[in-house]
Structure formats: C-alpha cells, structure tokens
C-alpha cells in the first residue's frame, strides 16, 4: 500500500484568503478601516510590509509553526520604522514599486540602509563658507602602493586630478583671473600627482619663508631704532641702524631671488597660502621704501649741519630732502597697511603694530614740516632782512590775546642769523611819548586811559586784528615798519626752563627756575630799584640773551622736548604768530597758530568768552573761571542758549599784586544774528573813574570798521555789537578777593535745528546716519582765550520724541533727550557734535 503524504492544513485569513496572517493583522482590513480612499490597484500583487500608526502589542498566533526557526533570513535585522506623518494619511510600503502609469506620490525623504558617497557641494554665492585644506599636509606618499598596484595608483591620481580641476574651476570663477589660474593649476597637479616632491618643496619653502620673515622683521626693528635716533639728532646711531636694516632686507630679498622663486610665485596665488606670502613680500617692500626715505632724511640732516651754511640754507636743504623722502615714506605706509601682522613671528607682531601707528603720525608730522619749509625760509629772512615785534604778555593781567603787554622787543633776522635783538628797559612805555597820533580808545579802556596807546593795542580777541593794531602803533611811534608780530605768554618761559634747567644771573644773584621765574621777575619789575629809574623792564632786557644762549647750548636730547613744548604752546595759544607776508600768514592760519577767530557755518553754535582785566592789576593769577552752557531745543526747532560764567577770586585782600579787586570787561561771542533775551549779574565800575577823551581826538577807523554797534540792552546795560562775523555781548564783572561772581546771558540762536540747509551738512545727516528717519544735527564750537584755562560744562536738551543717534567730542555723555559735557578744561579750541533722531509714531 502506497504511503500517502500528509496534507498540512494552513490557516488562512477570512478576509483576503491568504496564509501567514489572520483577520486582525490583514493589510486589506487595515486599509478599509483607516484609509478614506483605497490606494490604486497595481497590475501585480506584491508583498507589502507596513507599519501601523496605532501602536499595538506584537503577538504571534499559537497555530503558526516556524519551521525555519534557526535559519538566518535577509530580513532578520530589518527593523520597523514609524513613517513621518502627512496630511493625506497615506501608508508607506517600503518594498512597493509604483508603475509609470500610477499616480506619482508626493516627494518624501527617502530612507536607505546603504548610505551614498558624500559629494563636495560648492556654493556659488558664498565662497567664504568653503574651507580648502592644504593638500600638501594631508596627501600621503603613494610610492609603496605604486610598486604593488600601478593601475590603482593611476586611477586614484586621475580621480584626484579631476577633483582638483573641479575645485580650480570654482576658484577661478570666484576669485582668480585667467593669468593667475595657470600657476595654481600647475601647483595642484604637482601636489596631486607627485605629493612626495611637493611636500619637499613645501618644507623648503616654509624654511625659506621663516628666514624671510626673520630678516624682514629684524630689518624693521633696526629701522625703528634708526628713526628714533633721527628724532634724537643722533646721526651715527641712525646711520648704523639704517645700514643694519638694509643688510637684513637684502638678505630677505636674496632668499627670495635665489630659492623657490617659481614655487613662491605659485603659492602666492593661492587664496589660503597667498596671504602669508604677500604679507611678507609687502613687509620687505615697506622696509626697502622706508630705508630709502630714512637715507634721504639722514643725508639731509647731515648736510644741514654744515657750519658754513646759514640757517635758511639748512632749512632749504632739509626741506628738499624731506620732499624727496616723502614718496618713499608714503609707499612704505601703503605696504605696511597691506601686511597682516598675524602672519609675522609672534615675538615681532606687537612691535610691528606699534611701529606702524607711530610711523603714520611721524609721516604726517614730516609732511607738515615739509609744507612749512617755504614759509620758514621767508620768516627767517632768506630773501632779506626781516623785522619782528616780540610782544611779552602777562596772563596774570588778562587781556583779549593773552595778557597785558608790559614789555616788547625788536628782532631783526637775516638768513636765519639774528642781526639785532633789543628789549627796551622801559618796556612798552618807551614808545608812549613818541606816538604822534591821538585816537579815542574802545569805550571800556577809558577806565585806564583817555588815549589809545600801544600797551592797550591787543584789544581784539582776533590776534591778526590786534597784531595789525600793534604794528600801527609801532609805526606811528618809531617811524618804522615791521614784518610781523610774535606774542609770547610768560608761561612759555616756564615751559623752556622746565627743560633746559635754571638760568642764573650772577650780577643779580638770581636763579630762575620753572617754579619761581614769573613771580621773581614780577617782584623786580614792580618793586625793584630800577623802577625808580624808569627802567622797570631792565631785568627782562638782561635775561633775554641768557635765555637764548641757554636754548642754543642745550643738549641734543632736549631737542625733541623743546619742539614738543613749542608745538603745545602754539596749539594752546601761548605763542601766537602774525606775518605780513601772505604765504607765511596763510601757513600760520592753516596750522592754527595765528590766534584767529574761527569762522563758523550758519547752522553751527559758537561760543567764545573773552575777559579783559582793566585796572585789576595781577589779580587774574588767582581767578578760577567756569563756563556753564545750555542749549535747549524748542518744539519748533529754535534753540535758546543760556551761558552762566562763574568767577572765583581766591586771593586775599591787601596782598601785593594778587589781592586786588578784579575788574573784568567780559564779552561773549556767539553766532552772528543771535538775539539777546536777558542778561544779569553784572556790576559796573564807578563812573567817576572813567576818563573822557579830548574832543579833538579822532575816531579810530579800524575800531569803527570792526565793532559795529547794534544797541544796548536797557535792563542790564549789556552792549551788543557785530564783530568778526559774530554777535558780541559785553558787560562788566567785578569780583572782590575771597568772593565769587556769577553772570548769565540768555539768547536765541539765528537758525533752526529742524530745518535742512541746501547743500549744507544738515541735509546730509539724514542720508548718512538715518536714511529712513528725520534727523537733527547740533554742533558746538568753543574757542579758548589765550592766558586762561576755564572749566567748561554744557547740556544739549531736545524735546520729547527725539533720541540721540551719534555724538562726538571729549567728555561728552549721551542722555535720553540729548547730551551733556562735563568736567572739560579749555586748554585749546573744542568742537562737540550731536545727531538726534525723531522717534517714529506708534
């Protein structure tokens, strides 16, 4: 009897009639239960794997028998993944392939067990985000692999080359011109195909680059020493340091020329490596240009020290060499700007940055000196004899240009050599009896004299105007003309003595130092025996040659301190210069050494407080003055200014010279067209002390042309005039020893800060700072009177709805509705600026 095979009964699903699952897990049932619309049927019925959106506990039917329990299957390690949710609630079938005639499902993120090779993606818009590694450092040598498998090596090299060429195409499109592309391609081919040799070249180049950096930076340090020696006047050290610098730069150039010229040319074109190469090349070029400039300068200084040359000839020689050196210095600065200091050896980076900053200032000073060459030659008599009046001003008795002119001198100079220096022992009063003109003085000076004379000639705060008047008085007294006026405050004497040391007068048994010079001279002038002989200024006449000899014999190390202090004295108006030669006077004005009243624009605020001590003796030595300014911007843009001036007399009543009542005629210079609103706090001298001029005295034409009277404010007696393109308010302030006086001026400015001027700065602030908002610009110019250092504070207040957007100026602090200036000291002229923006309406 044949053996019958046993038929295995399989349990099938009641829905789809298929084996392997039951009704609970039937895919067809799941689709009918969850999907609103069944997916389209395919031509064939592939096996589908799916994942439920609703979690459930996995279980296996107890009727199923796993006959391949221990057999590995390809799906054993496949894990179910929950698909991303979407709005159409479709199911995802990981092994279902759609036919072309079926609708294409929405694009979704594909998940693959096998990851595809990563590709380098170039961003054509932003090349900065791509970092190119240095192939020289990352590609290993394939020599051993070449011996084992030449075909594989060729294939790898070909792939590298293709990748490199793709990279080059991108770089050429983004960074490089066709001329630079060829050497870069050669470099990448060298690196990709022959990496061992490339690495060798790289190491050699790296070594050479380090030598270049060391040599060039050492050269710069030598140049720094050479420049410092030039400024000290030490020519031997300057020449030795210059030679050392040139040797270092020659060594750097030699390394470049003899080694790796071609490879350096290639590497310099690379975006990554080129910065270092170009920086060091620019460093060498800067050093060479700087060396040439220093060579001109050293040569000029050496030739100018020839004793056979006159001073003007020396100035001309030095000026010519400065002009020759200027182009080299300018190129050196441009090359230094192109140097990335971070590419230099670390120990030289700080020195290089410091040197570049100092050299920029040094170059600017040399340009200024070069520009002064021609005027200096004129001033020192290169074209013939020049005569100047030296006016000695005493700030202890304050006058508009710096102080009372008690003494003066006549200086005649030719070819830089002093031909005559005379200081009349009787002082400025020596010309008093020689004056052949009788003119009425400015009204406030009637308190001292009914006739205008030379000692009171510096009435105008504009120094050129006062200098012209001084020359006028000298011409009508001595019958001589002069080519200029040099005003020297007594503080200049203190500056120079602080550098060269004491000056001793053996005949007088007197040693003048920085601390006692002014007091000692005043004691002799006011109370010495020589005053009884009408020679009160004899001490000044005797000390002047000693003072000049002390400067001439000063150590070379004092040259720079002397020049620095003279520059500060010029900037702070302790020295003021006026020349009748137009070129020389223009140069003085441009450098700010002329003491001229600044011309302001129609939309700038301006303030100049001028004090004039009349019959107050030397009491200004103990006066402390503070100026408080406030500018209030109204809703319509008009500006109301308030200026409060506080004067404290710190002297003791009865003290000689300094303990006298301070009588001050004070003037406030403000923008032309300003309207006085009110003034208070003033006190007038006794009218009986004023001297009436004779009826036949003439009106001074220059005074009438400068001071154009507008009127007098009746409540306060304040005189209002127009002078030098400004409106001036004048009145009296009398301060007793130990007392404090305070006066106030309130006035409106002649412009509106909310109105834009055509082609003016206000019309540009909107586009520069706030192109989309309304802007207002306020600027304040404050001039300092020579001879006094006043404290200064200010407040600029805008209406609600305006906020500060930009400001500039020392001691300036921003506030919510404006700005404040606190604890400033007027040692020189100042400028403060403020830009306000209007808030947008909510």
Secondary structure, DSSP 8 states (H G I E B T S, - for coil): -----------B-TTT--BS--GGG-HHHHHHHH-SS-----SS--------SS-------TT---TTTTS--TTTT---------TT-----TT----TTS----------SS---------SS-STT-----HHHH----HHHHHH-HHHHHHHHHHHHHHHHHHHHHHHHHT--HHHHHHHHHHHHHHHH-HHHHHHHHHHHHHHHHHHHHHHHHHHHHHHHHHHHHHHT-HHHHHHHHHHHHHHHHHHHHHHHHS-HHHHHHHTTSTTTHHHHHHHHHHHHHHHHHHHHHHHHHHHHHHHT-TTS-HHHHHHHHHHHHHHHHHHHHHHHHHHHT--GGGS-HHHHHHHHHHHHHHHHHHHHHHHHHHHHHHHHHHTTTTS-EEEEEEEEETTS--TTSSEEEEEEEEEEETTEEEEEEE-TTGGGGGGGG----B---GGGGGT-SS--GGG-TTSSSHHHHHHHHHHHHHHHHS---SEEEEEEHHHHHHHHHHH--EEETTTTEEE-TTTHHHHHHHHHHHSGGGGGT-TTHHHHHHHHHHHHHHHTS-TTHHHHHHHHHHHHHHTTSEEEEESSHHHHHHHHHTT-S-------TT-EEEEEEEEESS-TTGGGGEEEEEEEEEEE-TTSEEEEEEEEEEEE---TT-TTTSS-EEEEEEEEEETT-EEEEEE------GGGS----TT-B--HHHHHH-EEEEEETTTTEEEEEETTEEEEEEEEEE-TT-EEEEEEEEEEEEETTS--TTSTHHHHHHHT-TTS-EEEEEEEEE--TT---EEEEEEE--TTEEEEEEESTTEEEETTEEEEEEEE-SS-EEEEEEEEE----
